Amino acid sequence: MSEGDDEAATVPRSLVVTLHPDAVQVPAHKAAALCKEVVNLYFAALSSADLSQPPPEPQDTFFNLQISQTLSAEERRSQHERWVLAKAFQDLMRGVRGSLEKAYFFIELLSAGPFIAKSNSTLDQALAPFRIKAQKMNFPDLMGHVNQRLETPLVFAEAYSSMQAARNCFEHRDGIVGSQDANADGLLKMYFPGLKFYVDQGGKEVEIYKNFRTEEETVLKIKMEVRERIFLVGERLTISAADFNEIAFSCVQFGTALALQLPKTRSVA
């Protein structure tokens, strides 16, 4: 190696990484869109299907194994709905957490500024410590850490806990609220963010409903509102497709707000 080659090898090289805040909202948005679509499609199909008998076996299969299960149409519908909701809540939670981990990664990398990495490491290897730390944190700690750096802190811990409670109930207890789901009073309290459409009348917020009429010209307003649902131990957890749509939309709003409230970006060398 010549003297010139040796000098070139010791000169530090820089790599510029540009952070895009819009990428933070992607996991929550994708999960909400997919889960909402699947729940709507499957619930609509169940409402019109003949569930008095199991669905027909695939026609292109040479050998079919029959698994007998005696269920009424209503029992089969309820069973299928619970299975879909368990999976939907699981994926929705994964999407919300994915956006929060990206926000953590964004904030920590932005705070770190220029940093030194080994010359033989890849970009993924250099950035891995930031991702791994976020993945190891529980949701409340992760949410709290990110909120410290947002322009306006976001409130979503209760909604996330509700989604977790719903998933556990559907997945592990067949949709029946168990004692492990309830508080000391024997109640499962769930908090689902949803959209409230309302008008101001006489200094009060009046929520609109189907065929709502007003005598005067007024302005329709929309805001996010956390709605409490209470279930007793032994009671079946009931969540309709309309309920799930609102929950999914709140996750979209969470991802959007998370991206908008991030610190201002800059390129990291």
Buried (B, 14 or more C-beta within 10 A) or exposed (E): EEEEEEEEEEEEEEEEEEBEBEBBBBBBBBBBBBBBEBBBEBBEEBEEBEBEEEEEEEEEEEEEEEEEEEBEEEEBBBBBBBBBBBBBBBBBBEBBBBBBBBBBBBBBBBEEEEEEEEEEEEEEEBBEEBBEBBEEBEBEEBBEBBBEBBEEEBEBBBBBBBBBBBBBBBBEBBBBBBEEBBEEEEBBBBBBBBBBEBBEEEEEEEEBEEEEEEEEEEEEEEEBBBEEBEBEBEBEBEBEBEBBBBBBBBBBBBBBBBBBBBBEEEEBE
